[in-house]
Amino acid sequence: MFLQTFGTTIVDYNFAASPPPNIVYLAPNIGTFVLADNGTANFAWQKDKNIEFYCETLKYKGIRTISNVKYYECEMLVQTEEMIMKLLFASKRASIDAGYRIFYQRPQDEDYQLWAWDAQTFKLHKGANH
């Protein structure tokens, strides 16, 4: 799915370590993802006819560049299924009319799958407002 999203463009997976960006991604039909020192993921996941809600910890890894687009890369250990999912969060909107894209990859997946195309972002504040 990920490679298909970019068509026949040359895909590279360059990685650079960096500090967490302190951003929240809000994907309307999925949930929220906080990319920070103590990152969290609160999301809904459909399995067959059931919808399950998860609250998991995100571990920020760095910035991955794919086809000249920068993505924030995170890992998430889904406790109930004891598997690590990899997540990519676009650092820029897909287009003026679209939101930010979020991709996921489970251990059994060969490539990343598009999870959200309409996410919005919000900056986090480091300290409490006085």
N, C-alpha and C positions, 0 to 999 in steps of 0.2 A: 504494500500500500504506500509506504513512504517513497520508495523509488518511483512508483507509478505517478505519485503526486507531482513529481518534478519532471516527468516525461523522459526525454533522452539526454538531459543535461548531464554534464560530468559531475559525479558526486564524490566529494571527499569528506572524510570524517575527522578533520583536524580538531585537536582538543587542546585547551589551555586552562590551567588552574587559575582560579580567581576567587575573591571573597563573595559570599552570597549577596545578591542584588537588593534585598529588602523590598520585595514586591509581592503583592497578592494578585493571583489570577482568579477571577470569578467567571466560571463557565456556567451559563444559565441552566442547562439541563443536566449538569454533572455535579458541580460543587465548587469548593474553594481550595486553593493551594497556596500556602504561604512559603515563599522562598526567602529564608532568613537563617540566622544562626541556629535557631530551634524551629526548623520548618515543620509544617503540618499539612496533611491532606485530609479533607473531609468531603467525601464524595459518595454518589450512588452508583451501583454497578448492577446491571441486569444479568441474571443467570437464568436461562430458560424463561419461565413465566414469572419468576420471582425477582424482586428488586431488593438489594441489600445495601445497607448504609455502612460505610467504613470511616474510622478516624485513625489515621496512621501517621507515623513520623516520616518526614522527608529528609534525606541526606543529600545536601547540595554537593555536586562534584566539580563543576566548572562550566566553561563555555565550549560548546561543540559547534564548529562551522561546517555546514553541509550545503553545497552548491551556492557558496557565497552568502548564506543566510546564517546568522548567529542564533543559537539556541542555548538556553540554560538547561544543563543536564542534572537530573536528580535520580536517586534511587529510593525506592520505597519497599520496606519489608511488610508484606501483607500478613499480619500475624495469624489470622484465622486459616490461611491456606499455606503458611510457611513458605512463601515464594517471594523473590525479589523482582519487582517490576522496575524497568527503566522508563523515565519520563523525559521528554524534551518539550520545553516551553519556548515558543518563538519570542525573540526580543523586539520584533517589529510586527505590525499588522500585515496580514497577507495582502490586503489592498485597502483602498480608502473606504470601500463599502463593507469590508469584512473585519472581523476581530482578529485576535491573536490565535494562533493554532497551538494545540497541545497534542502530542503524540505519546503513545505508550508501547512498550515491548515486554511481553511476558517471557519467561524462560523457554516456553515451547514455540514461540514465534520466531520466524526467520528474520523478519524485518519489523520496523515500527508501523503501528496502525494509527490512523487519524482518530483522535478521541473528541476533540472540540475544534471548531473553526470560528467560533463566535465569542471567545473569551475576552474579557476586559481586564485591565490592570489598574492597580492602585499602589501608590508608594506607601511604605510603612514608615512611621516615625520612630526613631531610636529611643527617645526618652518620653516621659509623661509630660503633658502640657500643663503649665502652671498659670 
